[in-house]
Amino acid sequence: MPTTPSRAHPKPKTRPWTRPNPKPQSARGHLSTAQRDAAQQRADEAGRRYPNLVDNMWASRHLAKDGSPKA
């Protein structure tokens, strides 16, 4: 039985902190207070004192500005 190819995006081969930012400077924004709190909570659960780049990327991608999950 043939397998169905995955529809997920391929994983990049480089780490996020070594890749250039894909957004122009004018399109970049700041995390809202709710997003910042969620990133901090995620860092606490992982045993880190402060959120790192990956926590912040997760919060900006998965949470709306008011802290609710993005659809």
Contact map, one row per residue, 1 for C-alpha under 8 A:
11100000000000000000000000000000000000000000000000000000000000000000000
11110000000000000000000000000000000000000000000000000000000000000000000
11111000000000000000000000000000000000000000000000000000000000000000000
01111100000000000000000000000000000000000000000000000000000000000000000
00111110000000000000000000000000000000000000000000000000000000000000000
00011111000000000000000000000000000000000000000000000000000000000000000
00001111100000000000000000000000000000000000000000000000000000000000000
00000111110000000000000000000000000000000000000000000000000000000000000
00000011111000000000000000000000000000000000000000000000000000000000000
00000001111100000000000000000000000000000000000000000000000000000000000
00000000111110000000000000000000000000000000000000000000000000000000000
00000000011111100000000000000000000000000000000000000000000000000000000
00000000001111100000000000000000000000000000000000000000000000000000000
00000000000111110110000000000000000000000000000000000000000000000000000
00000000000111111110000000000000000000000000000000000000000000000000000
00000000000001111110000000000000000000000000000000000000000000000000000
00000000000000111111000000000000000000000000000000001000000000000000000
00000000000001111111000000000000000000000000000000000000000000000000000
00000000000001111111100000000000000000000000000000000000000000000000000
00000000000000001111110000000000000000000000000000000000000000000000000
00000000000000000011111100000000000000000000000000000000000000000000000
00000000000000000001111100000000000000000000000000000000000000000000000
00000000000000000000111111110000000000000000000000000000000000000000000
00000000000000000000111111110000000000000000000000000000000000000000000
00000000000000000000001111110000000000000000000000000000000000000000000
00000000000000000000001111110000000000000000000000000000000000000000000
00000000000000000000001111111000000000000000000000000000000000000000000
00000000000000000000001111111100000000000000000000000000000000000000000
00000000000000000000000000111110000000000000000000000000000000000000000
00000000000000000000000000011111000000000000000000000000000000000000000
00000000000000000000000000001111111100000000000000000001001100001000000
00000000000000000000000000000111111100000000000000000000000000001100000
00000000000000000000000000000011111110000000000000000000000000000000000
00000000000000000000000000000011111111000000000000000000000000001110000
00000000000000000000000000000011111111100000000000000001001100111110000
00000000000000000000000000000011111111110000000000000001001000000000000
00000000000000000000000000000000111111111000000000000000000000000000000
00000000000000000000000000000000011111111100000000000000001000000010000
00000000000000000000000000000000001111111110000000100011011000000000000
00000000000000000000000000000000000111111111000001100010000000000000000
00000000000000000000000000000000000011111111100000000000000000000000000
00000000000000000000000000000000000001111111110000100010000000000000000
00000000000000000000000000000000000000111111111111110010000000000000000
00000000000000000000000000000000000000011111111111100000000000000000000
00000000000000000000000000000000000000001111111100000000000000000000000
00000000000000000000000000000000000000000111111100000000000000000000000
00000000000000000000000000000000000000000011111110000000000000000000000
00000000000000000000000000000000000000000011111111100000000000000000000
00000000000000000000000000000000000000000011001111100000000000000000000
00000000000000000000000000000000000000010011000111110000000000000000000
00000000000000000000000000000000000000110111000111111111000000000000000
00000000000000000000000000000000000000000010000001111111000000000000000
00000000000000001000000000000000000000000000000000111111100000000000000
00000000000000000000000000000000000000000000000000111111110000000000000
00000000000000000000000000000000000000110110000000111111111000000000000
00000000000000000000000000000010001100100000000000111111111100000000000
00000000000000000000000000000000000000000000000000001111111110000000000
00000000000000000000000000000000000000100000000000000111111111100000000
00000000000000000000000000000010001101100000000000000011111111100000000
00000000000000000000000000000010001000000000000000000001111111110000000
00000000000000000000000000000000000000000000000000000000111111100000010
00000000000000000000000000000000000000000000000000000000011111110000110
00000000000000000000000000000000001000000000000000000000011111111111110
00000000000000000000000000000000001000000000000000000000000101111111110
00000000000000000000000000000011011000000000000000000000000000111111000
00000000000000000000000000000001011000000000000000000000000000111111000
00000000000000000000000000000000011001000000000000000000000000111111100
00000000000000000000000000000000000000000000000000000000000000111111110
00000000000000000000000000000000000000000000000000000000000001110011111
00000000000000000000000000000000000000000000000000000000000011110001111
00000000000000000000000000000000000000000000000000000000000000000000111
